[in-house]
């Protein structure tokens, strides 16, 4: 078994992740040369790239028994990795924005493409028969972090209250460590998916500066209100079924999230 694991660990996963890190660094260098990315922004992007490489490497090694049989990193995961690279660029530009005026058009373009590709990786996974819990979790974490970074970008023009959108999913996860019944798998919901997708769209539009500041504040407030409603509805459902034998509370789990964004692999599974 040890020999089998060693063979699995040396499959194409490593090269894919390493190549992604290299592309991330090239993107950061391009941003530095083309739009004048500051040292702070460049270093932030580098930290993001290294952190992504470490987290993915550890996650792949830990998940190998469940993902055994995969011949490669997979096209769907490559799409998600491409999205991660774009999010790294957005993260660098947001960090840069606290020192000087960042190129809004570039930031919005990177974020918009990352959001659009969110609808692609799940489709690719299903059509190629490569849906895995790891892929769903990977997709979820990229979504959640992008939303959080966009919220950070909007703190200056709109105020720190915007962070409530980006932090809500993480607060939910932390709460599930205290109240295990929150870890239950949730039923499919188009309303939840719609609210989830709306968050990214509203934040990108608000960040683009195409709306007057009061209008942008109203739009983001509306998105936050919908997010609170969605999370509240799911919490209520999990509370009602927490004691049912074989119910979500018994099934266990750890994360939630299609909203801010997607939930755990079990919850995001049907989509990825």
N, C-alpha and C positions, 0 to 999 in steps of 0.2 A: 504493500500500500504506500509506503514511503517513496518508493521508486516511482510509482504512478503519480504521486503528488508533485515530485520534483519535475517530472516530464511536463505536467500540466502548467506548473509555475513558469516554465521556460518557453511556453508557447508564445504566439504573437502578441499577447497582451502587453508585455513590457515595451516592445518597439512602438506600439500604437500610442501608449501613454507618453513615452519619451519623445516621439515625433510631435505629439500635441504640445508638449512643453516647449519644444524648439520653435514651433510655429507661433506660440504665444509670445515668446521672446522676440521673434521677428516682427510681429505686429506692434509690439511696444516700441521697438526701434524705429519702425516706420512712422508711428505716431510722434515720436521724438523729433524726427527729421522733418516731417511734413507739417505738423500742427504745433510743434514746439513744446511737446510734453515735458513738464518740469521734472526735476530729479525726484521730488516727492511722488509724483504720479508714476514715474518709471519704476521706482523702488516698490511702490504699492503693487503694481502689476507683477513685478518679479516675485514678490512674496505670495501673491495669489497663484502664480504658475507653479511655484515649488510646493505650496500647500496642496494644490490639486493633484500633483504628481504623487505626493506622499499618501494622501487619503485614498486615491484610486488604487494605488499599488497594494496598500494594506487591505482595502475592501475586496479586491480581486483574490488575494491570497486566502482571505478568511472565507470567501464564498465558494471556493473551488469545488467542494463536494456537491453543492446544489447546482452548480453551473457546469459540472463535468459533462463532457461531450461536445461542448462548443469548440469548433475548430479554430476560431479566431475571436478577436475582440468583438466582431459583429458590426454590420453596417449601421444598425440603429444606434449602437453605442458610439460609433464614429460621428454620427450626426449630432448626438448629444455632446460629444467632445468638442465638435466645432462650435456648438452653442456656448460651451464653457469658455472657449477661447474668446468669443465675442464679449461674453460677460466680463472676462478679464480686462478687455479693452475699455469697457464701460467703467469698471471699477477704477482703473488708472485715471481716466478722465474725470471721474467724480472726485477723486482725491486731489487731482490737479486744480479742480474748480475752487477749492478753498484758498488757493494762492493767487489765482488770476482767473480771468474770464475764459472758460473752456470753449472749444469749438462746438457749439450746441448741435449743429447739423451732423457732425461726425458722431457725437455721442448718441443722438436720437437714431441715426441710421443703424449703428451697431446694435442698440437695444431693440429696435424694430425688427431687424433680421433675426435676432435671437428669439424673439417672441413668435415670429412666423414659423421658424424651424421647429418650434415646440409642437406644432401640429404634424410635423413630418416624421420625427423619430418613432413615435408610437405606431404610425401607419407602416413604416418600414419594418418594425419589429413584428407586427402581426402578419404582414405579407410574407416575410421570410421565415416565420416560425421560430423567432429568436426572442420571444417574450420571456424575461427572467425577472425575479425579484430585485436583483442587483441593478438591472437596467431601469426598472421603474423607480427605484430609490435614487439612482444617479440623476434621472430626469427631474425628479421632484426637488432634489437639493439645488440643482441649477436654477430652476424656476424660483424657488424661495429666496435664494441669494440675490438674484437679479431684482426681484421686487424690493428687497431690503435696500439694495444699493440705490435704486431709483428714488426710494423714499429719502435716503440720506441726501441725495442731490436736491430734493425739493425742500429741505429744511430751511435753507436760507431765504428763498422767496415766500414760502408759505408758513413756516413755523415748525417747531419740533413735534407737534401733534400728528404730523404726517407719518412719523415713525410707527404709529400704532398699527398701520397697515402691514408694514414689513415685519414687525415684531410679533404680531398676533399668533402666527403659526408656531413660532419658537416658544412663546409663553404657553401655548396649548400643550406642546410636547413636554415642557417642564412640569406643567400641572399633572400630566399623565403619570409622572414618576411618583407624585404624591397620592393621586387618586387613580389607581390602576383601571378602574372601570372606563376611564377616558381613552384607554388604549384599544378599545374594541374596534373591529372593522365596521365601516359604515356602508349602508346600501347605496347602490348607484343612484345618482341624482343629477339630472340635467340642469336644475337650478343651481346646484353647487358648481358645476362646470362653467356655467355662464358667468356666475359671480367671479370665479377664479380668473377667467379670461379677461373679464372687464377690468380687473385691477391693473394688469400690465398696460392695457390700451390707454386707460385714463391717465396713468402715471407718465407714459411716454408723451401723450398729447400735452399734459400740463408742463412737462419738462421742455418741450419744444418751444414754448413761449408764444404759441400761435393764439392763445386766449388771453384776454385781459386778466390781471391777477385775481380780481374778485370772482370772475367766471371760473378760473382754474381752481380756486379754493372751493367753490360750490361743487364743481365736478368731483374733486378728490373727496370732499366731505360725503357726497352721495355714494361714492365707491366704498368708503369706510363704513357708512351706515349699512350698506348691503352686506359687507363682510361680517359685521357684527351680527346681523340677522342670520346669516348663513351659519356662522360658528355657533350662535345661540341655539338655532334649531337642531344642529347636530348634537350639541351637548345635552339638550333636552331629551333627544331620542336615546342617547347612550345611557342617560340616567334612568329612563323608564324601563329599559331592557337589561339593566345591569345585573339583576338577580336571576334572570332566566337561565335555566340549564342549557348549556350548549350555545347560548347567545353570544353576542359580540364581546361582552365583558369576560365571558369564559374563554373565548377564542384568544383573547390577549392581542398584543401588538405593541407598537411603540409610538409611531408618529401619525399625525394627521396632516391633511393638507391640501386638497385640490384647491383650496381657497388661497391661502396666502403664501404658498400655493400647495399643489397636490398632497395627498396623504401618503401614508406608508405604502410599501409595495403591494400589500394586500388590497389596499383601497384604490391605489392607482393601477393595479394590475390589469384590469380590463382595457385600459387605455394605452398600456405600454408593455 
